[in-house]
Amino acid sequence: MARLAQTAGLTDIQEEILATVRTFVDKEIIPHAQTLEHGDTYPADIVEGMKEMGLFGLTIPEEYGGLGESLLTYALVVEQIARGWMSVSGVINTHFIVAHMLKQHGTPEQKQKYLPRMATGEVRGSFSMSEPELGSDVAAIRTRAARSGDGYVINGQKMWLTNGGTSNLTAVLVKTDEGAEKPHQNLTTFLVEKPEGYGEVLPGLKIPGKIDKMGYKGVDTTEMVFDGFEIAADQVLGGVTGQGFRHMMDGVEVGRVNVAARACGIAIRAFELAIEYSQQRRTFGKAIAEHQAIAFKLAEMATKVEAAHLMMVNAARLKDSGQRNDVEAGMAKLIASEYCAEVTQESFRIHGGYGYSKEYEIERLMREAPFLLIGEGTSEIQKTIISRGLLRDYQSRG
């Protein structure tokens, strides 16, 4: 058993789940990740294996057919899956966020309609906030839903939709005319059911082909184009318009813990590759791990892995307890993503010229790690969230 990234205080059930996932990762993901990633191939067999294990329903309440586990359990599972291949964790990340939003904010009818089928993986979730000209200003959303009879008509274009082609339920944040002065109070989340696939999947709804990316391959990233798309009023999340920003921010807060977990997983794998290679590669008559320059790198890498893991666990536990964790989730996402990039680069340097070869796993990690600096908000956005929270908590009395 590895010493790094251990979590104290887990239940026997949590330990059993993690042991099962770790075995699955070692046997079913790591041996196939390179081939699938280089071919930009969707990991269909791996996804089926996760369905059989019940991972799609990991946090869905037992009354809806799920396992009813905590955010912490999910984050630790994601950490292990990302250790095998980050793209696989991306397949379940958006699904989990939509399930969380439904569980927390959906109407009883919406929960009953979707959660049981989401628990089995029959319904697979994705969520969409971003737009081509949006950036980090969510309140500047242009995609609009206008009232039409008993329903709505949506027009606009969404961007960077993970699992856009392989999901069949998308939570979409759009603008509605609520008459509110603050822009974010004019946003609503719609639950858009659609077939899997690409092209015009429904009248007025088009999913263009996959966006070609530097890394994060295998999992599909797409646009979502609405052109007179009609949707019923009962597909408004929670049944009340104008609450979309609050719904999405709750989901993103959970997503930041997820991204931190993914970063931890990649960093753990980069460290594993580095410490193994450094004990095999010999220069000047001894293993390079015995050279102080390399030994010090390993020490710093391990310290960063441990620090990121502990902060991720803390943010997850706070969310599970019902406490506000925006600052802690932002801190965890910030430090885990930055440390992940640093640890991965140090592992790459330890591999020397071999690290530049596609035959070595570290080359793939070098292309995957940068995504985590951007996903669920850039490091600069995290610093904004953290600083605002600190000023709120340490408000000057003078």
Disulfide bonds with the S-S distance in Angstrom:
none
